[in-house]
Every structure is written in structure tokens, then in C-alpha cells.
């Protein structure tokens, strides 16, 4: 399973991009996206997916 970013809620602050240990998050067409092939939900790095932890808007980074 991977996480996704709810585009309508994303403020494009960029906090998630730098916290992702797998470099799965990138800016595309002025919106952040998560590559499901790279996203491991931070397994092996953190107990909780860091995109969801650092996002200032609740429920924007959610399970896909």
C-alpha cells in the first residue's frame, strides 16, 4: 500500500517532499504527488508515514 496526496487540500508547502525517506514525493504541474512504486509508508524508517505527520492540513496525505 502507498499513500496519496489529496490535491484539493494540498497547500503546496513542500514539507512532505523533504521528509520522505524514499524520495517518493515530487512536484508535478504545481502539485505534489507520491509515486506509489517508491512509497513504503516509511516502513523501516519511521513508525508513521512522515508525509502525514508533517503536513499542516489534516487528512491530506492518506492511504491510497
HELIX and SHEET records of a PDB file:
HELIX    1   1 UNK A   15  UNK A   19  1                                   5    
HELIX    2   2 UNK A   50  UNK A   54  1                                   5    
SHEET    1   A 2 UNK A   3  UNK A   5  0                                        
SHEET    2   A 2 UNK A  61  UNK A  63 -1                                        
SHEET    1   B 2 UNK A  25  UNK A  28  0                                        
SHEET    2   B 2 UNK A  31  UNK A  34 -1                                        
END                                                                             
